[in-house]
C-alpha cells in the first residue's frame, strides 16, 4: 500500500500522488492520438478528461459513482450483454492524479481486427460514449442510494484501517512526515466533510468535467486513419478544441528541521509500533527518486534485506519490519514489536543505516538492482498498457525518463553521498502497545 506509488494506484486516504515540481502549461489540441502497434492481439481505448478545479470530498465519492450504469444500459445484465456483443474484454474508470492535477479516465480493451477477424472499434466507441455522456440518473441526478452507499463505504474503509495496528501506525506516521496535506487527505482526517456531498452536487461536478474536451488515445493493431475519424465523430462530435491547464505534477519535501521530532503515545493495540523517518535534502529531480529507491532496496528488498536480518533473523525482536518511501522525498523504517524492544530497535536502525552506507556493500548490491531494473524494463515492453501509459505521461509533459536508464548511470559513490549527506533524520513515531501495562 505504501512505498513507490504508481500512477494508477488507488489508496484509501492518499490525497495526491507526488512528483517533482515543474510550473508549466499544457496547451495542445485534442486531436485523437493513434499509436500503431501490431505486436499485441488487443487494443486499448483511453479517454481522459482533465479536472480543472475540484473539492476533494466530491472526487472521493464521484470515483465510485461514475460509469456504474447508463441510460441505455440501466441494469448490470444489460451492461454484461453489451460487453459480450461488443467483444469488450474489460473496461474501467477512475479518477487519477499526477501531482495536484486530476483526471477522470475511462479505458476499454477489445480484440484487434487481426485476432478477431472483425472490427469492433465502432461498437466499443458507441458503448464508451453511452457510458460517459449518458449516465444512469434517478430524478435527473445520480442515484441517491448509490451515493449514500459510496459515502458509507468510504467511512467504513477509514474506520477499518484505523482499527488495525499497522493501519493506525502508518496513518500517525504519515501525519508526522506530511506537508500541506500531501499524504493524508483532509477527508480522511475529517469525515464530516462528506456531509457536503449530495447526488445533485456530484452530478453537477460530473457534467462540468465532461463538458470539457477530453484527450483520447488508441493503441494497438488498428487502421490509423479510420480509427481517428471514428473517434472524432463518436467521442468528440467532430469538434477539435484546445486542452489547456497549468501543470502542477511535481512536488518535493521542503520542511526539514534541524532537530528530530519525537511523538510517543500509548496505544490501544497490544503491538508496539516503532518508526524512524528521513527526508531528502534538496530533493529536486527524478534521479533523486531513483537514489531514494536504491536506499530503500538496500534496507529491504529481495537482493538486500539488512533491516530484516538485523531485527528478526539476528535478534528476533520484531513481528514485521520494512522500509517505505514516498516519491516526494521520504524514507520510513517501520517495525512492530513488544514495548521492551523499542530502544534496541532504534539502535539497530542506526546500525542498519551505517551498514548500507559502506561503499563496499553498495558496490556489491547496486549491480543486482540494476539488473532487476533491466529485466523489469524488458517485461514492460510486453505490456500494452505500460506502453500506452508511458506514452500518455510523456504526452502530458510529465515524464521523459525511464527508471532503468537512470539507475544504470548511478555509481556507488553517488549512493553513498546521498545516504551520508542528503538523507536527514527528521522524526520518530512510537506507539507503545498495551504490554506496557
C-alpha positions as CSV (number, residue, x, y, z in Angstrom):
1,X,0.0,0.0,0.0
2,X,2.9,2.4,0.7
3,X,6.2,3.0,-0.9
4,X,6.7,3.8,-4.6
5,X,3.2,4.7,-5.6
6,X,2.4,4.0,-9.2
7,X,0.5,6.5,-11.3
8,X,-2.8,4.5,-11.3
9,X,-2.9,3.2,-7.7
10,X,-6.0,3.9,-5.6
11,X,-5.2,4.4,-1.9
12,X,-8.0,5.0,0.6
13,X,-6.6,8.1,2.3
14,X,-4.0,9.2,-0.1
15,X,-4.7,12.7,-1.2
16,X,-2.4,13.1,-4.2
17,X,0.4,11.3,-5.8
18,X,3.6,13.3,-5.5
19,X,6.2,14.0,-8.1
20,X,8.9,16.6,-8.9
21,X,7.6,20.1,-9.4
22,X,7.5,21.9,-12.7
23,X,5.5,25.0,-13.3
24,X,4.4,25.0,-16.9
25,X,1.3,25.0,-19.1
26,X,-0.1,22.1,-21.0
27,X,-1.7,23.5,-24.2
28,X,-2.5,21.2,-27.1
29,X,-5.4,20.4,-29.3
30,X,-7.4,17.2,-28.6
31,X,-6.9,15.5,-32.0
32,X,-7.1,11.8,-31.3
33,X,-3.8,10.1,-30.8
34,X,-3.4,6.7,-32.5
35,X,-0.4,4.6,-31.5
36,X,0.1,1.9,-34.1
37,X,1.3,-1.4,-32.5
38,X,0.9,-4.7,-34.2
39,X,2.7,-6.8,-31.6
40,X,-0.4,-7.4,-29.5
41,X,-3.8,-9.1,-30.1
42,X,-5.7,-6.4,-28.2
43,X,-6.3,-2.7,-28.4
44,X,-6.8,-0.2,-25.7
45,X,-9.0,2.9,-25.9
46,X,-8.2,5.5,-23.3
47,X,-10.2,8.7,-22.7
48,X,-9.0,11.3,-20.2
49,X,-10.8,14.5,-19.0
50,X,-8.7,17.0,-17.2
51,X,-10.4,18.2,-14.0
52,X,-9.7,21.9,-13.6
53,X,-11.0,22.5,-10.1
54,X,-12.4,20.2,-7.5
55,X,-13.2,19.6,-3.9
56,X,-11.5,16.5,-2.6
57,X,-14.5,15.1,-0.8
58,X,-16.5,15.2,-4.1
59,X,-13.9,13.3,-6.1
60,X,-13.6,10.7,-3.3
61,X,-17.2,9.7,-3.9
62,X,-17.5,10.5,-7.6
63,X,-15.0,7.9,-8.5
64,X,-17.3,5.2,-7.1
65,X,-20.4,6.5,-8.7
66,X,-19.4,7.2,-12.3
67,X,-19.9,4.6,-15.1
68,X,-22.0,2.4,-12.8
69,X,-24.7,2.1,-15.4
70,X,-26.1,4.3,-18.2
71,X,-29.4,5.4,-19.5
72,X,-29.4,2.7,-22.1
73,X,-27.7,0.0,-20.0
74,X,-29.6,0.6,-16.8
75,X,-29.1,-2.8,-15.3
76,X,-26.0,-4.9,-14.7
77,X,-27.4,-7.6,-17.0
78,X,-27.8,-5.2,-19.9
79,X,-24.2,-4.0,-19.3
80,X,-22.9,-7.5,-19.4
81,X,-24.8,-8.3,-22.6
82,X,-23.5,-5.2,-24.3
83,X,-19.9,-6.1,-23.4
84,X,-20.4,-9.6,-24.8
85,X,-21.9,-8.3,-28.0
86,X,-19.1,-5.8,-28.4
87,X,-16.4,-8.3,-27.6
88,X,-15.3,-5.9,-24.9
89,X,-12.6,-7.7,-22.9
90,X,-12.8,-5.2,-20.0
91,X,-13.4,-1.6,-19.2
92,X,-12.7,0.5,-16.2
93,X,-12.9,4.1,-14.9
94,X,-11.2,6.1,-12.2
95,X,-10.1,9.5,-11.1
96,X,-6.3,9.6,-11.3
97,X,-3.8,12.2,-10.0
98,X,-0.4,13.3,-11.3
99,X,0.7,15.7,-8.6
100,X,-2.1,18.2,-8.0
101,X,-3.6,17.6,-11.5
102,X,-6.7,15.4,-11.5
103,X,-8.1,13.4,-14.5
104,X,-11.3,11.5,-15.0
105,X,-10.3,8.4,-17.0
106,X,-12.1,5.7,-19.0
107,X,-10.3,2.8,-20.5
108,X,-11.6,-0.1,-22.6
109,X,-9.9,-3.2,-24.0
110,X,-11.1,-5.1,-27.1
111,X,-9.6,-7.6,-29.6
112,X,-7.8,-6.3,-32.6
113,X,-9.1,-7.0,-36.1
114,X,-6.2,-9.3,-36.8
115,X,-7.1,-11.5,-33.8
116,X,-10.9,-11.4,-34.1
117,X,-11.3,-11.1,-37.9
118,X,-13.8,-8.4,-37.2
119,X,-13.6,-4.7,-36.5
120,X,-15.4,-3.8,-33.3
121,X,-13.9,-0.4,-32.7
122,X,-17.1,1.5,-33.7
123,X,-19.3,-0.7,-31.4
124,X,-17.0,-0.1,-28.4
125,X,-16.7,3.7,-29.1
126,X,-20.5,3.9,-29.1
127,X,-20.5,1.9,-25.8
128,X,-17.9,4.3,-24.3
129,X,-20.0,7.4,-25.5
130,X,-23.1,5.9,-23.9
131,X,-21.3,5.2,-20.6
132,X,-19.6,8.6,-20.4
133,X,-22.2,11.0,-21.7
134,X,-25.5,9.3,-20.8
135,X,-25.0,8.2,-17.2
136,X,-27.8,6.4,-15.3
137,X,-29.9,9.0,-13.4
138,X,-32.8,9.0,-11.0
139,X,-34.9,12.2,-10.9
140,X,-32.3,13.9,-13.0
141,X,-29.3,13.2,-10.7
142,X,-27.0,10.3,-9.7
143,X,-28.7,7.6,-7.7
144,X,-29.1,8.8,-4.1
145,X,-28.8,5.3,-2.8
146,X,-25.6,4.7,-4.7
147,X,-24.1,8.0,-3.5
148,X,-25.1,7.2,0.1
149,X,-23.6,3.7,-0.1
150,X,-20.4,5.1,-1.5
151,X,-20.1,7.6,1.3
152,X,-20.7,4.9,3.9
153,X,-18.2,2.6,2.2
154,X,-15.5,5.3,2.4
155,X,-16.2,6.0,6.0
156,X,-16.1,2.3,6.9
157,X,-12.8,1.9,5.0
158,X,-11.3,4.7,7.1
159,X,-12.6,3.3,10.3
160,X,-11.4,-0.3,9.5
161,X,-8.0,1.0,8.6
162,X,-7.6,2.8,11.9
163,X,-8.8,-0.3,13.8
164,X,-5.7,-2.2,12.6
165,X,-2.4,-1.7,14.4
166,X,-0.4,-1.3,11.1
167,X,-3.0,0.9,9.5
168,X,-3.2,3.2,12.5
169,X,0.6,3.3,12.7
170,X,1.1,4.3,9.1
171,X,-1.6,7.0,9.5
172,X,0.1,8.5,12.5
173,X,3.5,8.3,11.0
174,X,2.3,9.8,7.7
175,X,0.8,12.7,9.6
176,X,4.2,13.2,11.1
177,X,6.1,13.5,7.8
178,X,3.3,15.1,5.8
179,X,3.5,18.6,4.3
180,X,0.4,20.6,3.4
181,X,-1.9,17.5,3.4
182,X,0.0,15.9,0.6
183,X,0.0,12.4,2.1
184,X,-3.1,12.3,4.3
185,X,-6.2,13.8,2.8
186,X,-8.4,16.3,4.6
187,X,-11.3,14.0,4.1
188,X,-9.6,11.1,5.8
189,X,-8.9,13.3,8.8
190,X,-12.3,14.9,8.8
191,X,-15.1,12.6,7.6
192,X,-17.7,15.3,8.3
193,X,-16.6,16.9,5.0
194,X,-18.6,14.2,3.3
195,X,-21.8,15.6,4.7
196,X,-21.5,18.3,1.9
197,X,-21.6,15.6,-0.8
198,X,-25.1,15.2,-2.4
199,X,-26.3,13.4,-5.5
200,X,-27.1,16.7,-7.2
201,X,-23.8,18.3,-6.4
202,X,-21.9,15.2,-7.7
203,X,-23.9,15.2,-10.9
204,X,-23.2,18.9,-11.5
205,X,-19.5,18.3,-10.9
206,X,-19.6,15.4,-13.4
207,X,-21.4,17.4,-16.0
208,X,-18.8,20.2,-15.7
209,X,-15.9,17.7,-16.1
210,X,-17.3,16.0,-19.3
211,X,-18.3,19.3,-20.8
212,X,-14.6,20.0,-21.5
213,X,-12.7,18.4,-24.3
214,X,-11.1,15.1,-23.5
215,X,-7.7,13.6,-24.5
216,X,-8.2,10.4,-26.5
217,X,-5.7,7.7,-27.2
218,X,-6.0,4.4,-29.0
219,X,-3.1,1.8,-29.1
220,X,-3.0,-1.5,-31.0
221,X,-3.1,-3.0,-34.4
222,X,-5.6,-0.6,-35.9
223,X,-6.3,1.4,-39.1
224,X,-4.9,4.8,-38.1
225,X,-6.9,7.0,-40.4
226,X,-10.2,5.2,-39.9
227,X,-9.8,5.0,-36.2
228,X,-9.0,8.7,-35.9
229,X,-12.1,9.6,-37.9
230,X,-14.4,7.3,-35.8
231,X,-13.1,8.7,-32.5
232,X,-13.5,12.3,-33.8
233,X,-17.1,11.5,-34.9
234,X,-18.3,9.4,-32.0
235,X,-16.4,10.8,-28.9
236,X,-15.6,14.3,-30.0
237,X,-18.6,15.2,-32.1
238,X,-16.2,16.3,-34.8
239,X,-15.0,19.2,-32.6
240,X,-11.3,19.6,-32.1
241,X,-10.6,22.0,-29.2
242,X,-7.6,23.2,-27.2
243,X,-6.9,21.4,-23.9
244,X,-5.2,23.9,-21.7
245,X,-4.3,23.7,-18.0
246,X,-1.4,24.7,-15.7
247,X,0.6,21.6,-14.7
248,X,1.4,21.0,-11.1
249,X,2.7,17.5,-11.4
250,X,5.8,17.6,-9.3
251,X,6.1,18.2,-5.5
252,X,9.0,17.6,-3.2
253,X,9.6,17.9,0.6
254,X,10.7,21.2,1.9
255,X,10.3,21.2,5.6
256,X,13.4,19.7,7.1
257,X,14.0,20.7,10.7
258,X,17.4,20.9,12.4
259,X,16.0,18.7,15.3
260,X,14.3,15.3,15.4
261,X,10.7,15.4,16.3
262,X,9.6,12.5,18.6
263,X,6.0,11.5,19.0
264,X,5.4,8.9,21.7
265,X,1.9,7.7,22.7
266,X,0.3,4.8,24.5
267,X,-1.6,2.6,22.0
268,X,-4.8,0.7,22.3
269,X,-3.1,-2.2,20.5
270,X,-1.1,-5.0,22.0
271,X,1.7,-4.4,19.4
272,X,4.1,-1.5,19.6
273,X,5.0,0.5,16.5
274,X,8.5,1.9,16.0
275,X,9.1,4.3,13.1
276,X,12.1,6.4,12.1
277,X,11.7,8.9,9.3
278,X,14.2,10.6,6.9
279,X,13.7,13.4,4.4
280,X,15.9,14.1,1.4
281,X,17.6,17.5,1.5
282,X,17.3,19.5,-1.8
283,X,15.1,16.9,-3.5
284,X,14.7,18.2,-7.0
285,X,14.5,15.6,-9.8
286,X,13.7,12.1,-10.9
287,X,17.3,11.0,-10.3
288,X,16.8,11.7,-6.6
289,X,13.7,9.5,-6.6
290,X,15.8,6.7,-8.1
291,X,18.5,7.2,-5.5
292,X,15.9,7.1,-2.7
293,X,14.6,3.8,-4.1
294,X,18.1,2.4,-4.1
295,X,18.4,3.2,-0.4
296,X,15.1,1.6,0.3
297,X,16.2,-1.5,-1.6
298,X,19.5,-1.7,0.3
299,X,17.5,-1.8,3.5
300,X,14.6,-4.0,2.4
301,X,14.4,-6.0,-0.8
302,X,14.9,-9.5,-2.3
303,X,18.5,-8.6,-3.1
304,X,19.3,-6.9,0.2
305,X,17.4,-7.3,3.4
306,X,19.6,-5.7,6.0
307,X,16.7,-4.4,8.1
308,X,15.0,-7.8,8.4
309,X,18.3,-9.6,9.1
310,X,19.3,-7.2,12.0
311,X,15.9,-7.1,13.6
312,X,14.4,-10.5,13.0
313,X,17.0,-13.1,11.9
314,X,19.8,-11.9,14.2
315,X,17.9,-10.6,17.2
316,X,14.3,-11.9,16.9
317,X,12.9,-8.5,18.1
318,X,10.1,-7.8,15.6
319,X,6.9,-9.3,14.2
320,X,7.3,-7.3,11.0
321,X,9.7,-4.7,9.7
322,X,10.1,-2.9,6.4
323,X,11.4,0.3,4.8
324,X,9.0,2.6,2.8
325,X,9.5,5.5,0.6
326,X,7.3,8.3,-0.8
327,X,8.5,9.7,-4.1
328,X,8.2,13.3,-2.8
329,X,11.3,12.5,-0.7
330,X,10.8,10.5,2.5
331,X,12.1,7.2,3.8
332,X,10.5,5.5,6.8
333,X,11.7,2.5,8.7
334,X,8.8,0.8,10.4
335,X,8.7,-2.2,12.8
336,X,6.1,-3.9,15.0
337,X,7.4,-5.3,18.3
338,X,6.9,-5.6,22.1
339,X,7.4,-2.4,24.1
340,X,10.6,-3.7,25.8
341,X,12.4,-3.7,22.5
342,X,11.7,-0.2,21.4
343,X,15.1,1.4,22.4
344,X,17.1,-1.5,20.9
345,X,15.2,-1.2,17.6
346,X,16.2,2.4,17.2
347,X,19.8,1.4,17.9
348,X,19.6,-1.3,15.2
349,X,18.0,1.2,12.8
350,X,21.1,3.3,13.2
351,X,23.3,0.3,12.7
352,X,21.5,-0.7,9.5
353,X,21.8,2.8,8.0
354,X,25.5,2.8,8.8
355,X,25.9,-0.6,7.2
356,X,24.2,0.3,3.9
357,X,26.4,3.4,3.6
358,X,29.5,1.3,3.3
359,X,30.9,1.7,-0.2
360,X,31.9,-2.0,-0.5
361,X,28.4,-3.1,0.4
362,X,26.8,-0.6,-2.1
363,X,29.2,-1.9,-4.8
364,X,28.1,-5.4,-4.1
365,X,24.3,-4.7,-4.3
366,X,23.9,-1.9,-6.9
367,X,24.6,-4.2,-9.9
368,X,21.8,-6.5,-8.7
369,X,19.3,-3.6,-8.5
370,X,20.4,-2.5,-12.0
371,X,19.9,-6.0,-13.4
372,X,16.5,-6.3,-11.9
373,X,15.6,-2.9,-13.4
374,X,16.8,-4.1,-16.8
375,X,14.6,-7.2,-16.6
376,X,11.6,-5.1,-15.5
377,X,12.3,-2.8,-18.4
378,X,12.2,-5.7,-20.8
379,X,9.0,-7.0,-19.2
380,X,7.3,-3.6,-19.6
381,X,7.7,-4.0,-23.3
382,X,5.4,-7.0,-23.1
383,X,2.6,-5.0,-21.5
384,X,0.5,-2.9,-23.9
385,X,-1.0,-0.9,-21.0
386,X,2.5,0.1,-19.8
387,X,3.5,1.2,-23.4
388,X,0.3,3.2,-23.6
389,X,0.7,5.0,-20.2
390,X,4.4,5.7,-20.8
391,X,3.3,7.5,-24.0
392,X,0.5,9.3,-22.2
393,X,2.8,10.5,-19.4
394,X,5.3,11.9,-22.0
395,X,2.4,13.5,-24.0
396,X,1.3,15.3,-20.8
397,X,4.8,16.5,-20.2
398,X,5.1,14.6,-17.0
399,X,7.9,12.0,-17.5
400,X,10.6,11.5,-20.1
401,X,13.0,9.3,-18.1
402,X,12.9,5.6,-17.6
403,X,14.0,4.0,-14.3
404,X,16.4,1.7,-15.9
405,X,18.1,4.4,-17.9
406,X,18.8,6.4,-14.7
407,X,19.8,3.6,-12.4
408,X,22.4,2.2,-14.8
409,X,24.2,5.6,-14.8
410,X,24.3,5.8,-11.0
411,X,27.7,5.0,-9.3
412,X,28.2,3.6,-5.8
413,X,29.9,6.8,-4.6
414,X,26.8,8.8,-5.6
415,X,24.6,6.5,-3.5
416,X,27.0,6.8,-0.5
417,X,27.0,10.6,-0.7
418,X,23.2,10.6,-0.9
419,X,22.9,8.5,2.3
420,X,25.6,10.4,4.2
421,X,24.8,14.0,3.2
422,X,21.3,14.2,1.9
423,X,19.2,11.8,4.0
424,X,18.2,13.7,7.1
425,X,16.5,12.1,10.1
426,X,13.5,14.3,10.9
427,X,11.2,12.4,13.2
428,X,10.3,9.3,15.2
429,X,6.9,7.8,16.0
430,X,6.4,5.3,18.8
431,X,3.1,3.7,19.6
432,X,3.6,1.9,22.8
433,X,1.5,-1.3,22.9
434,X,-0.7,-2.5,25.8
435,X,2.1,-4.8,27.1
436,X,3.5,-1.7,28.8
437,X,0.8,-2.1,31.5
